[in-house]
């Protein structure tokens, strides 16, 4: 049985350690000047070279003929045995399955014995964050004062789970994700060594897919090489990776507001069996690249690309909420290509919304009627003054440039989606548009808490209105809900009195007042 590629091509010297230049330089200098610490912590994503680097340190400590003072020779018996995993003095421990106190106590007992063959004993503990709290505590003293012939190297992908007491006793190195170019070049070397046929674009797709992990890239390469020549179509079909040319085509369609063709393109992706979730991730990455290019070139599509990326992120959050897998992309297309499309609640007609002024008058009439009927209470209703926030970042539009109230309400969801700040965007969608007069857009807010939250975003909202619809409006927030403090009426203060003609007259006065204010006739 052949050896897996990721094991066959594990780095045997520091020159083959890809993408970790800072770690590589520091450790080489420490070896060369005999300054190695007795305890290290290596943290970083999987497949970035943590365990491989630990093995290189073990080789360098026991090698009989170091090259250039720091690089293992790979020829002496110790280097060969460590590479094969046969040297008893270099122990690799999986903390996921040896995470208890008893395991650590057994380890501590063995540490006290001197090396059997080599100069130093090296303990490499992988996934050390899986150890229990008791196991960490049992290791503390040994880690702080290890025997002079013992070295510890702890590797983890979740550094935040390791106690500070452990970290303070070790030197820490953070391994970063390996760059796509470095992974592609390494895959090319391996493929040529193995005699694989490949397209360089296919190797680039694999490099993007593995998200910085060299081991995952080699596993994917080995899987594809069994099928035949490693081509772009083979990578797309077997790994579910999107061709970036397709993502670029989708972006061009959305930038051109070509809704019909974009919808057909989404349908074609679905019929071909493309993983639409992965496609959306790749699409966002392409959008980011285009955004950076536009920023560097000073292009005019910056805001438009930002809007499409924002819609794509929203679409990604819809997956899992619907059984129609293509629906999130279809909604993204409609929003991105539609001009003034509203995808929120239906617009509210003016006739169905009583004017704010009339509502206030009605409340005053009812208050007056209550005050007449309950004479012992001098002040029944306490009203707080209406609070208005008026902040503007430009001049209001005049004349024909001012949109109608219906136009603003129909476009409100589109305007809200154009707001850059996510928290403000959600708040804006829940507000009520009251009126548009003389270039001033009045928006109703139903609580002081909500008012304080949105008042700081006046300029952002005005910018979103101008960006999405081209309207230059001043925004004015108005608190339309008033707090009331009804005084408790005790029975002793308002005794029940018999019905009288004076009471009938008082009630009649209230009815007359209501008729004068609102019109109508008395039925009963």
N, C-alpha and C positions, 0 to 999 in steps of 0.2 A: 504494500500500500504506500502510495506516495505521500510525502510530507506536505502539509498545508503551506500555501505560499507565505502566509503571514509568519509562520515559524521558520520556514526556509530562508526568508529574507529579513529576519530580525537583525537589527544593527549589531555588528560584531566589533565595531570600533566607533570612536566619536565622529569620524568623518561621515559615517553613514546615518548619523542621527539627524533626521530632517526637521527643519522648522523650529529648532530650539536653540538658537545661537547664544542667547544670554546664559542659559543654564549650562550649555556645553562649554563655553569659555570659562565660566566661574569654576566649574568642577575640574576642568583640565589644569587650571592654575593651582587649585588646592592640592591636586595629586602631585604636580610637579614640585611644589615647594613644601610638601609634606604637612599640609594644613587641613587635612580632612577632619570634619567633625565626626563624633562617634554616634550622632543621631540626626537623621534627616527626615523631613516630611515632604513628599512630592504630591502636589495636588494639581488637578486639571481634568479635562474631559477624557473619556476613554479613547484608547488608540493613539495617544499623543507621545508615547515613549517613556512613561514613568518606570515601568518594570524593566524595560530594556536598559535604561540609564542605571538602574540599581545593579543590574548584572554587570555592566561595564565597570562600575566602581568596585564590585567584588573581584572582577578580573584584575583590575589595576592594583588592588591591595595585595594580591597573591601572585601576580605574574613574576616570573623569574628573569625576564629580559624586556623591560618596558622600552617602547620605541619613543624617542624624543622626550623621555622622562615622564610621559603621562599616558601613552596609548598602549593597550595590551598587545602582546606579540601574536596571539592566537595560535602559537605553535607549541608552547611548553605544556606539560601535562596538566597543570592547574587550569590554564585557559581552555584547553580542550574539554576537561571534565566539567568545568562550569558551564560551557556552551551546551554540553549534552545533559546537564542536570545530574551528574553522577558524583559530585564532590559533596561529601557529608558535612563539611564545615560551612557550606553555603546553603542555608535553609530558607525555602519559600513557604510561607504560611498563608492560607486563605482565611482571613478573619471572619468571613461570612459563616463558615462552618466550624471555626475554632474560636468562638467569641466569649466563652465562659470563664469564670474565675479559675476553675480547675485546670483549664488548658493553659492559662497564663502562669499559674503556679508551677506546673510541670515544665514549662519553658524556662522559668527562672532557675529551677533546679539544674537543668541541663546547661545553662549558661556558665555555671561555675566550673564546668569541666573545660580544660584546655583543648585547643584544636587537635584533631587526630593527625592530620598530614600537613595542612597549610599553615601559614603564619597567623592568619586572622580568621575568626568566625564572623560571618555576615548573616544577619536575619532580615529577610525581606518580607514584610507583612503587607499583603495586598488587601484593599477594601477595609482599611483599619477602622473606618467610622462605624462598622458593623459590630464592633466589640461592645460589651456591656459596660455599664458604669463601674461595676465591681472589678471587671477585668482591667479597665484603665487604671484604677486605683492600685491594683496589685502590681502593675508594671511601672508605676511612678518611680519608686526608689531605684530600681535597676536601671531605668532610663536616665536617671539623674547622675548616678555613679556606676557606670558599667565597668566591667573588667577591661584592662587596657588592650586585650586581644579581641574584643567584641565590638561590632558595629551594627547599628540598627538603621534600616531604611523603611519608612512607613509610606505607603501609597494610598491615595484616596481620590474619589471623584466628588466627595461632599465634605469639604474642609470645615464647613460651619458646624458639623456634628461632632467634631473632635474637641474635647475639653481644653480650655486654656492652659490648664496645668500640664498637659502633654505638649502643647504647641510651644510653651515657654522653655521647654527643655530640648528643643530640636531646632535645627536650621531649616527654614522653609524655602522651597522652590515652587513657583507656579508655572506649570506647563500650559502654554497657549495652544489654541486650535491651529493646526497646520494649514498654511495657505493653499488655495486651490492650485496655484502654479507649481508649488513644491510637490503636491500630491500627483499632479499630472506628470511632472518630470520623473518622479520615482516610478510611477506606473509604466511609463515608457521604457525605463531601464529594465524593469522586471519582465515586461512583455517581450522585449527584444531578446533578453536572456533565455526566456522559455520558448522562443520561436512562435509567439502568437502573432496572427495577422490582426491589424487594428486600424481604425481611423482616429486621428488625433482629436477630432471633435468629440468622438465617443468617450475618450479618456477624460476630456474636459467636463463632460456631462457627469461622469462618475465622480470626479473630484468635487463638483458642486453638490452632488447628492449626499455624500458621506459627512458633510458638515464638519470638516477638519479632522477626521479620524483616519489615520493611515491604515490601521488594521481592517476597518470596514471597507476601505477602498480595495485592499488586496483580496478580501473575501469576495467582493463583487466581481473583480477582474477574473478570479478563478472560476466563478460560477458562469460567467459569460463565455469564457474561453472554451468550455466544454461544448457549446452549441456550434461554434465556428468562428468566422471572422467577426471581430468586435466592431460593429457598425452603430451609427446613430439610431437607426430603427430598432436594432436588437436591444440596445440599452433602454430605449423608450418602452418597448414592449415587455421586457423582463423586469425592469425596476420601477416602471410607472413614472419615469422622469419625463418632463415636458421638454420639447425642443424649444430653445430660447427664441428661435425664429418665429415659432407660433405665438409665443408671448408677445414678441415685438409686433406681429401682425395684429393681434387683439388690441394692443395699445394704440396703434395707428388708426384702427377703426373707431375706437372711442374718441380719440382726439379729433377725428373728422366728423363725429356725431353720425356715423353711418349705422343706424340702429338695425335696419333690416339685415344687412350683411353680417353684423356682429352677432345677432340672434341665430342666424344660420350657422355661423362658425361655432357657437356654443353647442348647438345641436349636433354638429359633426363630431366635435370632441366627445360628446356623450356616446354617440353611436360607435365610435372607434374603441370605446372602453377606457378612455383616458381617466386617470385618477384626478377628478376635478379639484379636490382639496389640494393635492400636490401642485396641480397646474396653477391654482391661485397663489400659492406660496412663491412659485417661480415667477409668476406675473408681477407680484409685488417687488421681487428682487430686480426684475427688468425695469420696472417703474422707477425704482430707486436709482439705478444706473443712469437712466435717462434724465432724472431730476438733477443728479450731480453734473451731468454733461451740460444741461441747460444753465445751471448756476455758473459753471466755469466759463461758458460761452456767452453769458448774459442774454440768453434767449428769451422770447416772449411767452413760452408755454409753461413757465414755472408754476403759476397758480393753477393752471388747468391740470397739469400732471399731479400736483398735490391733491387736487380735488378727486381725481380718479384713484389715486392710491388710498385716500381716505375711504372711498366707496368700496374698494377691494378689501380693506381691513374689516369694514362693517359686514361685507358679504361672508368673509371667513368665519365670523361669529355666528352666522346662521346655520352652518353645517351642524347636524345633530338635532336641529329643531324642526326639521321637515323631512319627510320621506322622499321628496322629489329632489334628487341630488343636484340637478342642474338649475333649480330655482334660484339659489343665491347668486349665481352668475347672471342669470336672466334679469333679476332685479337690478343688479349692478349695471348692466347694459342699459336698461330703461332709464335709470337715474342719470347715468353719465351722458347719454345721447339725447334725452328729452329736454326740450326748451320750456322751462316753466312747469315741469311736471310736478304735481302734488301727490304724495303717496301717504298722506296722513288722513285725518278725519275729514269728512266732507265739509265744504264751506258753509258757514251759518248765515242765513239770510238776515237782512236788516230788520225785516218785519218781525222775526222771531226773537229779536234781542231788544228789550226795553232800553231806551236811552238811560245813561247813568244819571242824568239830571232828574228825569221823571222818577227813577227809583228812589232817589234821595227825597223828593217831594212826597212821595207816597209814604215813606217812613215817617216823615214829619207829621203828616195827617194822622196816622195811626197813633203816634206819640201824643198828639194833642187830644185825641179821643180818650186815651187811657188816663191822661192827666185830669180831664174833667170828671171822669167816673170815680176816680180814687182821689178825693180831695185831701185826706190827711197827709198824703205824701207830696212834699213840695217839689222834689226833683226825682222823676221816675226814670228817665233815660239820660245816660251820660255818654256823649259822643266825643270821640277823639277826632281832631282835625285830619282831613285828608292829607296824605303825604305824597308829594310829587318830586320826582328826580328828573332834572333836565340837564343832560350832558350832550354836547354835540362836538363832532370833529370836523365840520365843514358847513358850507352854506346850504340852506334848504333850496329845493327845486322850486321853480315858479311856473305858473301857467300850464301849458300842455304837457310839461315834463312830470307833473304830479300824477301818479297812478290813482285809480279809483280804489275804494275800500274792497270791492269784490276781487280786483286784481291782486291786491296784497294778500288777501285771505287765501286765494287759490294758490299763490306762490309761497305760502308761509313755510311749508315743509322743505321746499327747495332752498329757501333762504336759510332756514335753521341748519340744514345739512352743510351749508357753505361756511358756517362758523368754525373757526380753527380749533378752539378749545373744546374738548369732548364734554366736560361737565357743563359748560355753558350751553353747548348745543342741545343737550337733553332738557335743560331748564327752559330754553327759548321755545321749544316745541309745545310746551304746556301752557304758554301765555295766550291771552285773548287780544286780538287786534280790535281796538275800539273805534278809531277814526283816522282819516287822513285829510288834513286841512292845511292849506298854505305851506305845503312842504314839511309839515310836522306830523309824524306818525305817533299816535298815542296808543300805548299798550297797557292793558290792565293786569295788575298783579294782585293776588288775593291774600297775601300775608306779608307782614313786615320782614320775616325771615327770608322769604323768597325775594323780596325787594332788595334787601341788602346783598343777596347772592348775585343778582343779575345786574345791579346798578353799576358794578365795576366793569361790566362788559359792554357798555354802550358803544364805545368806539369799535369794538370787534363786530358788533351787530350791524352798525352803519356800514362798515367795510364789507361785510358779507352781503348786504342788500345791494350795494353798488357793484360788487363783483358778479353776483348771480343774475341781477336784473338790470343793472345800469341806472338805477334810481338813486338820486342824491337826496336823502331824507334825513331830517333830524329826528332822533328817537327820544320819546318822553315816556317814562314809566309812571304809572299812576296807581296808587293803592286804592282799590275799589271796595274792599271789605273793611268794615269798621267794627271795632270791638265795642261791646255794650256791657254796662255794669248795672244790672237790675237790682235795685234795693229791695231787700226782703220786706214784705208787708205782713206785719203781725196781726193776728185777729183782733187784739185789743186796740190797735191803731185804726182799723177800718171795720167797725162793727156793721153787721148786716142790718139794713134799714128797710122798712116796708116800702113797697112800690108806691110812688106818688106822682102827681102831675109835674112836679119840678124835675124828677128823674126823666120822665117822658120828654119834657122840653129839652133837657140836656142832650139826650140821645138824638133828638130831632136835629139839634144844632150840628152835631157831628156828621149826620147824614147829609145835611145841606152843604156843609163844608166840603165833603167828599165829592158831591155832585158838581159843585163849582169847579173843583180842580180837575176831575176826570170826565165829566159829562155822564150821560146815561139817564135811566129812569128807575124809580123804585117799583119793584115787582111785588114784594110782600114785606 
